[in-house]
Amino acid sequence: MATSRERSGPPRRAVVRALLDGYGRTYAQEAGIRLRDTPQPLYRLLVLADLLSTRIRAGVAVAAARELSAAGLRDPRRMAAARWQERVDALGRGGYRRYDESTATRLGEGAELLLREYRGDLRRLRDRAGGDTARIGGLLQEFPGVGPAGADIFLREAQAVWPRPAPYVDGKALQGARSLGLPDSPAALVRASDGADPAHLASALVRVALDRSAPGRVLEAAAAA
């Protein structure tokens, strides 16, 4: 059944345009990751997904990811070889202090796992899963600290360079869609988006879901367009 917002609100295309204009920035972009289908940026995305999984503000997780990169810890080999205190210090500089020690430990363990199982290349994980999205998510959750939420974050953003998971619209993104009166099924949502990049669309919807005032701002902007 259509909601009142769907019946009387601004057109869906206008809502999607306003959504993307206001919130269509991926977390990878915010963290300075130029995402490509190559080992280093994919690893940096995995680290970011791990950091974002913790009960901490997204801005702090992004800042911590930037500090780890600035410290040279951009690939699993360097992360595994770094001293534990180096990882702690980098996380601290990003403001990631509440969980810095446990996170430093699991980042080291995760890097070792990636090197051991996939020779440092997450594309090998994708291939081991046969490209199956659910299987990729399951294998991602074998990394310390990467639970279902972390796997969702990785797949949401990786779909920009991994076409197979696309469109990947997880529960949090669908929550954002419902708050805007947009369709709450991935296929219908992508159809309503008029060709928008799925990674940017999903990220924008998640940001809206996490900010109570965001739906109102998006709908106001759409109505004014």
Salt bridges, closest charged atoms under 4 A:
GLU6 OE2 - ARG12 NH2 2.87
GLU30 OE1 - ARG207 NH2 2.78
ASP37 OD2 - ARG126 NH1 3.27
ASP50 OD1 - ARG106 NE 2.64
GLU67 OE1 - ARG93 NE 3.38
ASP75 OD2 - ARG78 NE 3.51
GLU86 OE2 - ARG83 NE 3.53
GLU117 OE1 - ARG128 NH1 3.12
ASP121 OD2 - ARG123 NH2 2.88
ASP127 OD1 - ARG126 NE 3.61
ASP170 OD2 - ARG156 NH1 2.97
ASP194 OD1 - ARG13 NH2 3.79
ASP197 OD2 - HIS200 ND1 2.69
ASP211 OD2 - ARG217 NH2 2.81
